[in-house]
Amino acid sequence: MEITVQELRQKLDSGESFVFIDVREPWEYEEFNIGARLIPINTLVNSMYELDEHKDDQIVVHCRSGNRSGMAQGLLIANGFKNVLNLKGGVLAWVEAYGETK
């Protein structure tokens, strides 16, 4: 399942509770981020235990374009996370829609 940047913006603006994960590299996160918790894709498997309490919570994952977060979504679902959404188009779509602000 995917979520659009407009749907994500609505969630963020309304203060809705969900787990928000950025799976990009630290240097990408430092350049620009939209407020998600950074867990790079190459560390996700070893960091997954940190998310165990969120197996039933909604999780939104994102990356630059949606490819790495699509892989992260698959990993999370394969490990028992039930409600994982991938941000369609990633940060590129966010910047296209809103510029570099959140």
DSSP file (Angstrom, degrees, kcal/mol; ACC not computed):
  #  RESIDUE AA STRUCTURE BP1 BP2  ACC     N-H-->O    O-->H-N    N-H-->O    O-->H-N    TCO  KAPPA ALPHA  PHI   PSI    X-CA   Y-CA   Z-CA
    1    1 A M              0   0    0      0, 0.0    85,-2.0     0, 0.0     2,-0.3   0.000 360.0 360.0 360.0 149.3    0.0    0.0    0.0
    2    2 A E  E     -a   86   0A   0     83,-0.2     2,-0.4    85,-0.0    85,-0.2  -0.813 360.0-151.7-121.9 161.8    1.1    3.5   -0.7
    3    3 A I  E     -a   87   0A   0     83,-2.3    85,-2.7    -2,-0.3     2,-0.1  -0.991  20.3-130.7-129.7 140.5    0.4    7.0    0.7
    4    4 A T     >  -     0   0    0     -2,-0.4     4,-2.5    83,-0.2     5,-0.2  -0.440  24.8-111.9 -85.7 164.4    0.6   10.2   -1.3
    5    5 A V  H  > S+     0   0    0     83,-0.3     4,-2.6     1,-0.2     5,-0.2   0.853 119.9  54.6 -63.6 -32.5    2.5   13.3   -0.2
    6    6 A Q  H  > S+     0   0    0      2,-0.2     4,-2.0     1,-0.2    -1,-0.2   0.921 109.1  46.4 -67.0 -42.9   -0.9   15.0    0.2
    7    7 A E  H  > S+     0   0    0      2,-0.2     4,-2.0     1,-0.2    -2,-0.2   0.898 113.9  49.2 -64.8 -40.2   -2.2   12.3    2.5
    8    8 A L  H  X S+     0   0    0     -4,-2.5     4,-2.8     2,-0.2     5,-0.2   0.926 108.7  52.4 -64.4 -44.3    1.1   12.4    4.5
    9    9 A R  H  X S+     0   0    0     -4,-2.6     4,-3.0     1,-0.2     5,-0.2   0.907 108.5  51.4 -58.0 -42.1    0.9   16.2    4.8
   10   10 A Q  H  X S+     0   0    0     -4,-2.0     4,-1.9     2,-0.2     6,-0.2   0.908 110.2  48.9 -61.5 -43.3   -2.6   15.9    6.1
   11   11 A K  H  X>S+     0   0    0     -4,-2.0     5,-1.9     2,-0.2     4,-0.6   0.933 114.7  44.9 -61.2 -46.8   -1.5   13.3    8.7
   12   12 A L  H ><5S+     0   0    0     -4,-2.8     3,-0.9     1,-0.2    -2,-0.2   0.930 113.8  48.7 -64.6 -45.8    1.4   15.5    9.8
   13   13 A D  H 3<5S+     0   0    0     -4,-3.0    -1,-0.2     1,-0.2    -2,-0.2   0.827 112.4  48.6 -64.8 -31.8   -0.7   18.7    9.9
   14   14 A S  H 3<5S-     0   0    0     -4,-1.9    -1,-0.2    -5,-0.2    -2,-0.2   0.539 109.6-121.6 -87.5  -5.8   -3.4   17.0   12.0
   15   15 A G  T <<5 +     0   0    0     -3,-0.9    -3,-0.2    -4,-0.6    -4,-0.1   0.713  46.4 176.2  74.5  19.4   -1.0   15.5   14.5
   16   16 A E      < -     0   0    0     -5,-1.9     2,-0.5    -6,-0.2    -1,-0.2  -0.258  32.8-113.3 -58.6 144.2   -2.2   12.0   13.7
   17   17 A S        +     0   0    0      2,-0.0     2,-0.3     0, 0.0    41,-0.2  -0.715  58.5 126.7 -86.7 122.3   -0.2    9.3   15.6
   18   18 A F        -     0   0    0     -2,-0.5     2,-0.5    39,-0.1    41,-0.2  -0.961  60.8 -99.6-162.2 163.4    1.9    7.0   13.4
   19   19 A V  E     -b   59   0A   0     39,-2.8    41,-3.2    -2,-0.3     2,-0.5  -0.815  36.7-163.0 -92.9 127.5    5.5    5.8   13.1
   20   20 A F  E     -b   60   0A   0     -2,-0.5    17,-3.0    39,-0.2     2,-0.4  -0.952   9.1-176.9-120.7 116.9    7.4    7.7   10.5
   21   21 A I  E     -bc  61  37A   0     39,-3.0    41,-2.1    -2,-0.5     2,-0.5  -0.954  17.5-159.3-124.7 131.4   10.7    6.3    9.1
   22   22 A D  E     -bc  62  38A   0     15,-2.9    17,-2.7    -2,-0.4    41,-0.2  -0.937   5.8-172.7-103.1 119.9   13.2    7.7    6.7
   23   23 A V        +     0   0    0     39,-2.7    18,-2.3    -2,-0.5    19,-0.2   0.199  47.4 111.4-101.9  16.3   15.3    4.9    5.2
   24   24 A R  S    S-     0   0    0     38,-0.3    15,-0.1    16,-0.2    -2,-0.1  -0.146  78.3 -81.5 -76.4 179.9   17.8    7.1    3.3
   25   25 A E    >>  -     0   0    0     15,-0.1     4,-2.2     1,-0.1     3,-0.7  -0.481  40.7-108.6 -80.9 154.8   21.4    7.6    4.2
   26   26 A P  H 3> S+     0   0    0      0, 0.0     4,-2.5     0, 0.0     5,-0.2   0.859 118.5  54.6 -53.2 -39.1   22.5   10.0    7.0
   27   27 A W  H 3> S+     0   0    0      1,-0.2     4,-1.6     2,-0.2     5,-0.1   0.864 108.6  48.7 -66.1 -33.4   24.0   12.5    4.5
   28   28 A E  H <> S+     0   0    0     -3,-0.7     4,-1.9     2,-0.2    -1,-0.2   0.912 111.1  50.4 -68.3 -42.0   20.7   12.6    2.6
   29   29 A Y  H  < S+     0   0    0     -4,-2.2    -2,-0.2     1,-0.2    -1,-0.2   0.890 109.0  51.7 -62.1 -41.5   18.8   13.1    5.9
   30   30 A E  H  < S+     0   0    0     -4,-2.5    -1,-0.2     1,-0.2    -2,-0.2   0.861 107.3  53.4 -65.3 -35.5   21.1   16.0    6.8
   31   31 A E  H  < S-     0   0    0     -4,-1.6     2,-0.3     1,-0.3    -1,-0.2   0.911 132.7 -19.7 -64.4 -43.2   20.5   17.7    3.5
   32   32 A F     <  +     0   0    0     -4,-1.9     2,-0.3    -5,-0.1    -1,-0.3  -0.885  65.7 171.4-168.0 131.4   16.8   17.7    3.9
   33   33 A N        -     0   0    0     -2,-0.3    -4,-0.0    -3,-0.2    69,-0.0  -0.973  29.5-142.9-142.6 160.7   14.3   15.7    5.9
   34   34 A I        -     0   0    0     -2,-0.3    -5,-0.0    68,-0.0    67,-0.0   0.052  67.5 -81.9-113.3  24.3   10.5   15.9    6.6
   35   35 A G  S    S+     0   0    0      1,-0.3   -15,-0.1   -13,-0.0     2,-0.1   0.527  82.5 138.0  98.0   6.3   10.7   14.9   10.3
   36   36 A A        -     0   0    0      1,-0.1     2,-0.4   -15,-0.1    -1,-0.3  -0.381  61.5 -98.3 -81.6 162.7   10.9   11.1   10.1
   37   37 A R  E     -c   21   0A   0    -17,-3.0   -15,-2.9    -2,-0.1     2,-0.6  -0.679  41.3-122.9 -77.7 130.8   13.1    9.0   12.3
   38   38 A L  E     +c   22   0A   0     -2,-0.4   -15,-0.2   -17,-0.2   -17,-0.1  -0.678  45.1 153.9 -83.2 118.1   16.2    8.0   10.4
   39   39 A I        -     0   0    0    -17,-2.7     5,-0.1    -2,-0.6   -14,-0.1  -0.772  38.9-138.2-137.2  91.6   16.8    4.2   10.0
   40   40 A P    >>  -     0   0    0      0, 0.0     3,-2.5     0, 0.0     4,-0.8  -0.149  19.3-117.1 -53.5 144.5   18.9    3.7    6.9
   41   41 A I  H >> S+     0   0    0    -18,-2.3     3,-0.8     1,-0.3     4,-0.5   0.828 113.8  59.0 -53.0 -36.8   17.8    0.7    4.8
   42   42 A N  H 34 S+     0   0    0      1,-0.2    -1,-0.3   -19,-0.2     4,-0.1   0.590 112.6  39.4 -74.2  -7.5   21.1   -1.0    5.3
   43   43 A T  H <> S+     0   0    0     -3,-2.5     4,-1.3     2,-0.1    -1,-0.2   0.419  89.3  95.4-112.9  -2.7   20.6   -1.0    9.1
   44   44 A L  H XX S+     0   0    0     -4,-0.8     4,-1.1    -3,-0.8     3,-0.5   0.900  81.3  51.6 -59.6 -46.2   16.8   -1.7    9.2
   45   45 A V  H >< S+     0   0    0     -4,-0.5     3,-0.5     1,-0.3     4,-0.3   0.918 114.9  43.1 -59.1 -43.8   17.1   -5.5    9.7
   46   46 A N  H 34 S+     0   0    0      1,-0.2    -1,-0.3    -4,-0.1    -2,-0.2   0.652 118.0  46.5 -77.3 -14.4   19.4   -5.0   12.7
   47   47 A S  H X< S+     0   0    0     -4,-1.3     3,-2.0    -3,-0.5     4,-0.4   0.467  81.8  98.3-101.4  -4.4   17.3   -2.2   14.1
   48   48 A M  G X< S+     0   0    0     -4,-1.1     3,-2.0    -3,-0.5     4,-0.3   0.800  71.3  66.8 -59.5 -31.5   13.9   -3.8   13.7
   49   49 A Y  G >  S+     0   0    0     -4,-0.3     3,-1.1     1,-0.3    -1,-0.3   0.808  91.6  64.4 -59.5 -27.7   13.8   -4.9   17.3
   50   50 A E  G <  S+     0   0    0     -3,-2.0    -1,-0.3     1,-0.2     3,-0.2   0.704 104.7  46.2 -66.6 -18.8   13.6   -1.2   18.2
   51   51 A L  G X  S+     0   0    0     -3,-2.0     3,-2.9    -4,-0.4    -1,-0.2   0.389  77.4 109.1-103.4   0.6   10.2   -1.1   16.4
   52   52 A D  G X  S+     0   0    0     -3,-1.1     3,-1.5    -4,-0.3    -1,-0.1   0.824  73.9  58.7 -50.2 -38.6    8.7   -4.3   17.9
   53   53 A E  G 3  S+     0   0    0     -4,-0.3    -1,-0.3     1,-0.3     3,-0.3   0.605 102.1  57.6 -68.8  -8.5    6.2   -2.4   20.0
   54   54 A H  G X   +     0   0    0     -3,-2.9     3,-1.0     1,-0.2    -1,-0.3   0.170  65.0 116.5-106.9  16.8    4.8   -0.9   16.8
   55   55 A K  T <  S+     0   0    0     -3,-1.5    27,-2.5     1,-0.3    28,-0.4   0.805  87.9  35.3 -57.8 -30.2    3.9   -4.1   15.0
   56   56 A D  T 3  S+     0   0    0     -3,-0.3    -1,-0.3    25,-0.2     2,-0.1   0.487 102.4  94.6-101.2  -4.4    0.2   -3.2   15.0
   57   57 A D  S <  S-     0   0    0     -3,-1.0    26,-0.6     1,-0.1     2,-0.4  -0.434  86.8 -96.7 -84.1 159.7    0.7    0.6   14.5
   58   58 A Q  E     - d   0  83A   0    -41,-0.2   -39,-2.8    -2,-0.1     2,-0.4  -0.625  42.2-166.9 -74.8 132.7    0.6    2.4   11.2
   59   59 A I  E     -bd  19  84A   0     24,-2.8    26,-3.3    -2,-0.4     2,-0.5  -0.982   9.0-162.9-122.8 132.7    4.1    2.9    9.9
   60   60 A V  E     -bd  20  85A   0    -41,-3.2   -39,-3.0    -2,-0.4     2,-0.4  -0.976  11.1-169.6-114.5 124.2    4.9    5.3    7.0
   61   61 A V  E     +bd  21  86A   0     24,-2.8    26,-2.6    -2,-0.5     2,-0.3  -0.873   8.5 173.4-111.9 146.4    8.3    4.7    5.3
   62   62 A H  E     +b   22   0A   0    -41,-2.1   -39,-2.7    -2,-0.4   -38,-0.3  -0.986  11.7 168.2-148.3 160.6   10.0    7.0    2.8
   63   63 A C        -     0   0    0     -2,-0.3    28,-2.5    24,-0.3    29,-0.2  -0.597  59.4 -64.6-143.7-153.7   13.2    7.5    0.9
   64   64 A R  S    S-     0   0    0     26,-0.2    28,-2.7    -2,-0.2    29,-0.3   0.937 124.3  -2.1 -71.6 -46.5   14.3    9.7   -2.0
   65   65 A S  S    S-     0   0    0     25,-0.2    24,-0.6    26,-0.2    25,-0.2   0.538 102.6 -95.5-125.9 -11.6   12.0    8.2   -4.7
   66   66 A G  S  > S+     0   0    0     23,-0.2     4,-0.9    22,-0.2    24,-0.1   0.274  98.1  99.4 111.5 -10.4   10.1    5.3   -3.2
   67   67 A N  H  > S+     0   0    0      2,-0.2     4,-1.7     3,-0.1     5,-0.1   0.968  86.4  38.9 -75.1 -54.4   12.3    2.4   -4.2
   68   68 A R  H  > S+     0   0    0      1,-0.2     4,-2.5     2,-0.2     5,-0.2   0.896 116.7  52.2 -63.8 -38.6   14.3    1.9   -1.0
   69   69 A S  H  > S+     0   0    0      1,-0.2     4,-2.5     2,-0.2    -1,-0.2   0.813 104.4  57.3 -69.1 -26.8   11.3    2.5    1.1
   70   70 A G  H  X S+     0   0    0     -4,-0.9     4,-1.9     2,-0.2    -1,-0.2   0.899 108.5  46.2 -65.0 -40.3    9.4   -0.1   -1.0
   71   71 A M  H  X S+     0   0    0     -4,-1.7     4,-2.3     2,-0.2    -2,-0.2   0.912 112.5  50.6 -65.7 -42.4   12.1   -2.6    0.0
   72   72 A A  H  X S+     0   0    0     -4,-2.5     4,-2.7     1,-0.2    -2,-0.2   0.901 107.5  53.7 -62.0 -41.3   11.8   -1.5    3.7
   73   73 A Q  H  X S+     0   0    0     -4,-2.5     4,-2.6     1,-0.2     5,-0.2   0.930 109.3  48.3 -58.0 -46.7    8.1   -1.9    3.5
   74   74 A G  H  X S+     0   0    0     -4,-1.9     4,-2.4     1,-0.2    -2,-0.2   0.899 111.4  49.9 -61.5 -42.2    8.5   -5.5    2.3
   75   75 A L  H  X S+     0   0    0     -4,-2.3     4,-1.0     2,-0.2    -2,-0.2   0.923 112.2  47.5 -61.8 -45.3   11.1   -6.2    5.0
   76   76 A L  H ><>S+     0   0    0     -4,-2.7     5,-2.4     1,-0.2     3,-0.6   0.931 113.2  47.0 -63.9 -46.1    8.8   -4.9    7.7
   77   77 A I  H ><5S+     0   0    0     -4,-2.6     3,-1.7     1,-0.2    -1,-0.2   0.909 109.5  54.3 -62.5 -41.9    5.7   -6.8    6.5
   78   78 A A  H 3<5S+     0   0    0     -4,-2.4    -1,-0.2     1,-0.3    -2,-0.2   0.743 107.1  53.6 -63.2 -22.3    7.8  -10.0    6.2
   79   79 A N  T <<5S-     0   0    0     -4,-1.0    -1,-0.3    -3,-0.6    -2,-0.2   0.121 130.6 -88.5-103.1  20.2    8.7   -9.5    9.9
   80   80 A G  T < 5S+     0   0    0     -3,-1.7     2,-0.4     1,-0.3    -3,-0.2   0.500  77.4 141.6  95.6   4.7    5.2   -9.2   11.2
   81   81 A F      < -     0   0    0     -5,-2.4    -1,-0.3    -6,-0.2     3,-0.2  -0.696  31.5-166.0 -80.9 131.3    4.4   -5.5   10.8
   82   82 A K        +     0   0    0    -27,-2.5     2,-0.4    -2,-0.4    -1,-0.1   0.743  68.3  40.1 -96.1 -25.7    0.8   -5.2    9.7
   83   83 A N  E     + d   0  58A   0    -26,-0.6   -24,-2.8   -28,-0.4     2,-0.5  -0.667  67.9 154.1-132.7  76.8    0.1   -1.7    8.5
   84   84 A V  E     - d   0  59A   0     -2,-0.4     2,-0.4    -3,-0.2   -24,-0.2  -0.923  19.4-168.8-114.3 123.3    3.1   -0.3    6.5
   85   85 A L  E     - d   0  60A   0    -26,-3.3   -24,-2.8    -2,-0.5     2,-0.5  -0.893  12.3-144.0-111.6 140.0    2.6    2.4    3.9
   86   86 A N  E     -ad   2  61A   0    -85,-2.0   -83,-2.3    -2,-0.4     2,-0.7  -0.877  24.2-119.1-101.7 131.2    5.3    3.5    1.4
   87   87 A L  E >   -a    3   0A   0    -26,-2.6     3,-1.6    -2,-0.5   -24,-0.3  -0.592  32.2-125.9 -71.8 112.7    5.4    7.2    0.5
   88   88 A K  T 3  S+     0   0    0    -85,-2.7   -83,-0.3    -2,-0.7   -22,-0.2  -0.422  90.2   1.4 -63.0 119.7    4.7    7.3   -3.3
   89   89 A G  T >> S-     0   0    0    -24,-0.6     4,-1.6    -2,-0.3     3,-0.5   0.329  99.4-139.6  84.5  -8.3    7.5    9.2   -5.0
   90   90 A G  H <>  -     0   0    0     -3,-1.6     4,-1.8     1,-0.2     3,-0.4  -0.044  60.3 -21.8  57.4-153.1    9.4    9.8   -1.8
   91   91 A V  H 3> S+     0   0    0    -28,-2.5     4,-3.0     1,-0.2     5,-0.3   0.825 134.5  63.2 -61.7 -32.7   11.1   13.1   -1.0
   92   92 A L  H <> S+     0   0    0    -28,-2.7     4,-2.1    -3,-0.5    -1,-0.2   0.921 106.0  44.5 -59.4 -42.8   11.3   14.0   -4.7
   93   93 A A  H  X S+     0   0    0     -4,-1.6     4,-2.0    -3,-0.4    -1,-0.2   0.877 112.5  52.8 -68.5 -36.8    7.4   14.0   -4.8
   94   94 A W  H  X S+     0   0    0     -4,-1.8     4,-3.3     2,-0.2     5,-0.5   0.947 111.3  45.2 -62.4 -49.0    7.3   16.0   -1.5
   95   95 A V  H  X S+     0   0    0     -4,-3.0     4,-2.1     1,-0.2    -1,-0.2   0.883 111.6  53.0 -64.2 -38.3    9.7   18.7   -2.8
   96   96 A E  H  < S+     0   0    0     -4,-2.1    -1,-0.2    -5,-0.3    -2,-0.2   0.894 118.5  36.4 -62.2 -39.5    7.8   18.9   -6.1
   97   97 A A  H  < S+     0   0    0     -4,-2.0    -2,-0.2    -5,-0.1    -1,-0.2   0.871 139.1   9.1 -81.6 -38.6    4.5   19.4   -4.2
   98   98 A Y  H  < S-     0   0    0     -4,-3.3    -3,-0.2     1,-0.3    -2,-0.2   0.453  91.7-126.1-126.6  -2.8    5.7   21.6   -1.3
   99   99 A G     <  -     0   0    0     -4,-2.1     2,-1.3    -5,-0.5    -1,-0.3  -0.364  65.8 -37.7  76.0-169.2    9.3   22.7   -1.8
  100  100 A E  S    S+     0   0    0     -2,-0.1     2,-0.3    -5,-0.1    -1,-0.2  -0.317 113.6  89.2 -90.3  54.5   11.8   22.0    0.9
  101  101 A T              0   0    0     -2,-1.3    -3,-0.1    -7,-0.1   -67,-0.0  -0.946 360.0 360.0-139.4 162.7    9.5   22.7    3.9
  102  102 A K              0   0    0     -2,-0.3    -1,-0.1   -69,-0.0    -3,-0.0   0.376 360.0 360.0-123.0 360.0    7.1   20.6    5.9
